[in-house]
Amino acid sequence: MTVSLILLHGDDGFGLDAALGEFAQEVDATDRAEIIPDRTPDEGAIDRARLEAGTVGMFGSHLAVLRQPLKAAGRSTAAADRLLALVSELPDGSALALVEERPSRDITKPPALLKRLAEAVKARGGRIEEHGAPRRGELRGWITSHAARTGVKIEVRAAHILAERIGGAIWETDIERGEMTRIADSELRKLATHAGERPISAEDVEALTADTRPASVFAITNAIDRREPGAAAEALRRALAEGQPGLRILASLAGRVSDLIVARDLAARKTPPHEITRRVARGNARMAERLVDAARRYRGEELEAMLIGLFEADMAIKTNVMAEEPALVAWLGEHVLATRSS
């Protein structure tokens, strides 16, 4: 006999759940046991997965699903060994799915344990599937394809607007994309019900779909780089509305303004590009060039005033003189919205 084994990983939560459902059908699972670690490490979750995977269903396969196996292993060597043994010692006839949903910001840096787990799954005859959420510019195509798969008719412009409202055009790397496809699927179902037999139109999307684009701290600093006060204000509004910590936003702004001050000074002294890259861009030449370009949009005294203003806002927050949101809004109004590019 063989085992039914799969490792699903990636940042597309909807895609991972859909793949899990397909795997359950494939192995003819009549019932499913979901194991979710409630701490890290959680050897008990791994042990329960072992027990559930070895259980035989009465009328079909009994599928054990261990979600977030890397959390169950944590930083414990013993727990990691236990997780790998769960796979390598899986009894014949067992059905096990390992589902690792990862943050979008870390998707290009797979942990070493994930690689080891994938190797163990492959060695045991299982398969590995990665399900990544659509990146910038890819969500519209996903919406069109998913609509076709599910029998929903949608106009091209409607798909474009829907993707934009969900966040498909955002390019900053600090946003989470994992729920975008789930939101898109839910919106398509709602819109299809409203449209009935006709295709979903752009007017339908504009009337029924709220703007749920995720906030990005990077969007604020990028708008500062471009010297676009309106974009900076909108990005700050979104970040605060989504509950991004004010002090985190402030720290990001202070770091960026400090880099701009240093980049402006180095460029003025005709410092070699490789030295600027080392000093302000951590070895990233493209970032160094972008910082120099951004710094040239400001006068030196403007950048210094911006940084002092951030220090004052930080002090006001930490001494309870002002709350985070009004302190940030006041800084933006005084040092960004009230200034003009020269």
C-alpha positions as CSV (number, residue, x, y, z in Angstrom):
1,M,0.0,0.0,0.0
2,T,1.0,3.6,-0.4
3,V,0.2,6.9,1.5
4,S,-1.9,9.9,0.4
5,L,0.4,12.8,1.2
6,I,0.6,16.4,0.1
7,L,2.4,19.6,1.2
8,L,0.5,22.8,0.2
9,H,2.3,26.1,0.8
10,G,2.2,29.7,-0.3
11,D,0.5,33.0,0.5
12,D,-2.8,32.4,-1.4
13,G,-5.2,31.3,1.4
14,F,-8.1,30.7,-1.0
15,G,-5.9,28.8,-3.4
16,L,-4.6,26.6,-0.6
17,D,-8.1,25.8,0.6
18,A,-9.2,25.0,-2.9
19,A,-6.3,22.7,-3.4
20,L,-7.0,21.0,-0.1
21,G,-10.6,20.4,-1.2
22,E,-9.4,18.9,-4.5
23,F,-7.0,16.6,-2.6
24,A,-9.7,15.5,-0.3
25,Q,-11.9,14.5,-3.3
26,E,-8.9,12.8,-4.9
27,V,-8.3,10.5,-1.9
28,D,-12.0,10.0,-1.4
29,A,-11.9,11.4,2.1
30,T,-15.3,11.0,3.8
31,D,-14.2,12.9,6.9
32,R,-11.5,15.3,7.8
33,A,-9.6,16.1,11.1
34,E,-8.2,19.7,11.2
35,I,-5.3,20.2,13.5
36,I,-4.2,23.8,14.2
37,P,-1.3,24.6,16.5
38,D,-2.3,27.0,19.3
39,R,1.3,27.8,20.3
40,T,4.8,27.4,19.0
41,P,6.3,24.9,19.3
42,D,3.3,22.6,19.7
43,E,4.5,19.0,19.7
44,G,1.0,18.0,20.8
45,A,-0.4,19.1,17.5
46,I,2.2,17.0,15.6
47,D,1.3,14.0,17.8
48,R,-2.4,14.5,17.1
49,A,-1.7,14.7,13.4
50,R,0.2,11.4,13.6
51,L,-2.8,9.8,15.5
52,E,-5.4,11.2,13.1
53,A,-3.4,10.2,10.0
54,G,-3.2,6.6,11.2
55,T,-7.0,6.4,11.7
56,V,-8.9,4.4,9.2
57,G,-12.2,5.7,7.9
58,M,-15.2,3.4,7.8
59,F,-16.4,4.2,4.3
60,G,-13.5,6.1,2.8
61,S,-10.2,7.8,3.7
62,H,-9.8,9.7,7.0
63,L,-7.9,12.8,6.0
64,A,-5.7,14.4,8.7
65,V,-4.9,18.1,8.0
66,L,-2.1,19.8,9.9
67,R,-2.2,23.5,9.3
68,Q,0.9,25.7,9.9
69,P,3.3,22.7,10.5
70,L,6.2,25.1,10.7
71,K,4.5,26.9,13.6
72,A,4.0,23.5,15.3
73,A,7.7,22.9,14.9
74,G,8.7,26.4,15.9
75,R,12.4,26.8,16.7
76,S,12.6,23.5,18.6
77,T,14.9,21.0,17.1
78,A,13.0,18.2,18.8
79,A,9.7,19.4,17.4
80,A,11.2,19.8,13.9
81,D,12.5,16.2,14.1
82,R,9.0,15.1,15.2
83,L,7.4,16.8,12.2
84,L,9.8,15.2,9.7
85,A,9.3,11.8,11.4
86,L,5.5,12.3,11.0
87,V,6.1,12.3,7.3
88,S,8.8,9.7,7.0
89,E,7.1,7.2,9.3
90,L,3.6,7.7,7.9
91,P,1.8,4.3,7.9
92,D,0.7,2.8,4.6
93,G,-2.9,3.7,3.8
94,S,-2.7,7.0,5.6
95,A,-4.0,10.3,4.3
96,L,-2.2,13.5,5.4
97,A,-2.2,17.1,4.2
98,L,0.3,19.7,5.5
99,V,-0.9,23.2,4.8
100,E,1.5,26.1,5.4
101,E,0.1,29.5,4.6
102,R,2.9,32.1,4.6
103,P,3.0,35.9,4.8
104,S,3.3,37.6,1.4
105,R,6.4,39.6,2.6
106,D,8.3,36.4,3.2
107,I,7.2,34.4,0.2
108,T,10.6,34.7,-1.6
109,K,12.5,33.5,1.4
110,P,11.4,30.0,2.2
111,P,12.6,28.8,5.7
112,A,15.1,25.9,5.7
113,L,12.6,23.7,7.5
114,L,10.1,24.1,4.7
115,K,12.7,22.8,2.2
116,R,13.5,19.9,4.5
117,L,9.8,19.1,4.9
118,A,9.3,19.2,1.1
119,E,12.2,16.8,0.7
120,A,10.7,14.4,3.3
121,V,7.3,14.6,1.6
122,K,8.8,13.8,-1.8
123,A,10.9,11.0,-0.4
124,R,7.7,9.4,1.0
125,G,6.0,9.5,-2.4
126,G,3.9,12.6,-1.7
127,R,3.6,15.8,-3.8
128,I,4.3,19.4,-3.1
129,E,2.2,22.3,-4.5
130,E,2.9,26.0,-4.1
131,H,0.0,28.5,-4.4
132,G,1.1,32.1,-4.6
133,A,-1.3,35.0,-4.6
134,P,-1.4,37.1,-7.7
135,R,1.3,39.8,-7.7
136,R,0.9,43.3,-9.0
137,G,-1.1,43.4,-12.2
138,E,-2.0,39.7,-12.1
139,L,-5.3,39.9,-10.2
140,R,-7.4,41.0,-13.2
141,G,-6.3,37.9,-15.2
142,W,-7.0,35.7,-12.1
143,I,-10.5,37.2,-11.8
144,T,-11.2,36.7,-15.5
145,S,-10.0,33.0,-15.4
146,H,-11.8,32.3,-12.1
147,A,-15.0,33.8,-13.4
148,A,-14.8,31.5,-16.5
149,R,-14.1,28.4,-14.3
150,T,-17.2,29.2,-12.2
151,G,-19.5,30.1,-15.0
152,V,-19.7,33.8,-14.2
153,K,-19.8,36.3,-17.0
154,I,-17.9,39.6,-16.4
155,E,-16.9,42.4,-18.7
156,V,-13.1,43.2,-19.1
157,R,-13.4,46.7,-17.7
158,A,-15.5,45.3,-14.7
159,A,-12.7,42.8,-14.0
160,H,-10.1,45.6,-14.1
161,I,-12.1,47.8,-11.7
162,L,-12.7,44.9,-9.3
163,A,-9.0,44.0,-9.3
164,E,-8.1,47.6,-8.6
165,R,-10.6,47.9,-5.7
166,I,-9.2,44.8,-4.1
167,G,-5.6,45.9,-4.4
168,G,-4.3,44.2,-7.5
169,A,-2.4,47.3,-8.7
170,I,-0.5,47.9,-5.4
171,W,3.2,47.2,-5.9
172,E,4.6,47.8,-2.4
173,T,6.1,44.7,-0.9
174,D,4.9,45.1,2.7
175,I,1.2,44.4,1.9
176,E,-0.4,41.0,2.5
177,R,-2.0,39.5,-0.7
178,G,-3.2,36.3,0.8
179,E,-6.9,37.2,1.0
180,M,-7.2,39.0,-2.3
181,T,-8.4,35.9,-4.3
182,R,-10.8,35.0,-1.5
183,I,-12.3,38.5,-1.6
184,A,-12.4,38.4,-5.4
185,D,-14.3,35.1,-5.3
186,S,-16.8,36.4,-2.8
187,E,-17.3,39.6,-4.8
188,L,-17.8,37.7,-8.0
189,R,-20.5,35.6,-6.4
190,K,-22.3,38.6,-5.1
191,L,-22.0,40.5,-8.3
192,A,-23.2,37.5,-10.4
193,T,-26.3,37.2,-8.2
194,H,-27.0,40.9,-8.8
195,A,-26.4,40.7,-12.5
196,G,-28.4,37.6,-13.1
197,E,-28.1,36.3,-16.7
198,R,-26.2,39.3,-18.1
199,P,-22.4,39.9,-17.7
200,I,-21.2,41.8,-14.6
201,S,-20.6,45.4,-15.7
202,A,-18.3,48.1,-14.5
203,E,-21.3,49.9,-13.1
204,D,-22.2,46.9,-11.0
205,V,-18.7,46.8,-9.5
206,E,-18.7,50.6,-8.8
207,A,-22.1,50.3,-7.1
208,L,-21.6,47.2,-5.1
209,T,-17.9,46.6,-4.4
210,A,-16.2,48.6,-1.6
211,D,-12.6,49.8,-1.9
212,T,-10.7,47.2,0.2
213,R,-7.2,47.9,-1.0
214,P,-4.8,47.0,1.8
215,A,-2.7,49.7,3.4
216,S,1.0,49.9,3.0
217,V,3.6,51.8,5.1
218,F,5.9,51.7,2.1
219,A,3.3,53.6,0.1
220,I,3.7,56.5,2.5
221,T,7.5,56.6,2.2
222,N,7.3,56.1,-1.6
223,A,5.0,59.1,-1.9
224,I,7.4,61.1,0.2
225,D,10.2,60.1,-2.2
226,R,8.1,61.3,-5.2
227,R,7.1,64.4,-3.3
228,E,3.5,63.7,-3.9
229,P,1.7,65.2,-0.8
230,G,-1.8,64.0,-1.9
231,A,-0.6,60.4,-2.3
232,A,1.2,60.5,1.0
233,A,-1.9,61.8,2.8
234,E,-4.1,59.1,1.2
235,A,-1.6,56.4,2.0
236,L,-1.4,57.6,5.6
237,R,-5.2,57.6,5.9
238,R,-5.4,54.1,4.7
239,A,-2.6,52.8,7.0
240,L,-4.2,54.4,10.1
241,A,-7.7,53.2,9.1
242,E,-6.4,49.7,8.8
243,G,-4.9,49.9,12.3
244,Q,-1.2,50.1,11.3
245,P,0.7,51.1,14.5
246,G,1.4,54.9,14.4
247,L,4.9,54.5,16.0
248,R,5.8,52.0,13.2
249,I,4.7,54.5,10.6
250,L,6.7,57.2,12.3
251,A,9.8,55.1,12.6
252,S,9.6,54.2,8.8
253,L,9.2,57.9,8.0
254,A,12.1,58.9,10.2
255,G,14.3,56.2,8.6
256,R,13.4,57.3,5.1
257,V,14.0,61.1,5.8
258,S,17.3,60.3,7.5
259,D,18.4,58.3,4.4
260,L,17.3,61.2,2.1
261,I,19.4,63.6,4.2
262,V,22.5,61.4,3.9
263,A,21.9,60.7,0.2
264,R,21.6,64.4,-0.5
265,D,24.8,65.2,1.4
266,L,26.8,62.4,-0.3
267,A,25.5,63.4,-3.8
268,A,26.4,67.0,-3.2
269,R,30.0,65.9,-2.3
270,K,30.1,63.8,-5.5
271,T,30.6,60.6,-3.5
272,P,31.1,57.6,-5.8
273,P,27.9,55.6,-6.5
274,H,29.2,52.4,-4.8
275,E,29.8,54.4,-1.6
276,I,26.3,55.8,-1.6
277,T,25.0,52.4,-2.3
278,R,26.9,51.1,0.8
279,R,25.9,53.9,3.0
280,V,22.2,54.3,2.4
281,A,20.9,51.4,0.3
282,R,22.4,48.3,2.0
283,G,24.1,47.3,-1.2
284,N,21.1,47.9,-3.5
285,A,22.3,50.1,-6.4
286,R,18.8,50.8,-7.7
287,M,17.6,51.9,-4.3
288,A,20.6,54.2,-3.9
289,E,19.8,55.8,-7.2
290,R,16.2,56.3,-6.3
291,L,17.1,57.8,-2.9
292,V,19.5,60.3,-4.6
293,D,16.8,61.3,-7.1
294,A,14.2,61.7,-4.2
295,A,16.6,63.7,-2.1
296,R,17.1,66.2,-4.9
297,R,13.4,67.0,-4.8
298,Y,13.9,68.7,-1.4
299,R,16.1,71.4,0.0
300,G,18.4,70.4,2.8
301,E,16.6,72.6,5.3
302,E,13.3,71.0,4.4
303,L,14.5,67.5,5.1
304,E,16.1,68.6,8.4
305,A,12.8,70.3,9.4
306,M,10.9,67.1,8.5
307,L,13.2,65.0,10.6
308,I,13.0,67.3,13.6
309,G,9.2,67.3,13.2
310,L,9.2,63.5,13.4
311,F,11.3,63.5,16.5
312,E,8.9,66.0,18.1
313,A,5.9,63.9,17.1
314,D,7.6,60.8,18.6
315,M,8.1,62.7,21.9
316,A,4.6,64.0,21.9
317,I,3.2,60.5,21.5
318,K,5.5,58.9,24.1
319,T,4.7,61.6,26.7
320,N,1.0,61.3,26.0
321,V,0.8,64.9,24.8
322,M,-0.8,63.7,21.6
323,A,-2.2,60.5,20.3
324,E,-0.5,58.7,17.4
325,E,-3.0,59.6,14.7
326,P,-3.2,63.4,15.3
327,A,0.5,63.6,15.8
328,L,1.2,62.0,12.4
329,V,-1.5,64.0,10.7
330,A,-0.1,67.3,12.2
331,W,3.4,66.4,11.0
332,L,2.1,65.6,7.5
333,G,0.1,68.9,7.3
334,E,3.0,71.0,8.5
335,H,6.0,69.4,6.7
336,V,4.5,67.8,3.6
337,L,1.1,69.2,2.6
338,A,2.1,72.8,3.4
339,T,5.3,72.8,1.4
340,R,5.8,73.2,-2.3
341,S,8.4,71.5,-4.5
342,S,11.1,73.9,-5.7
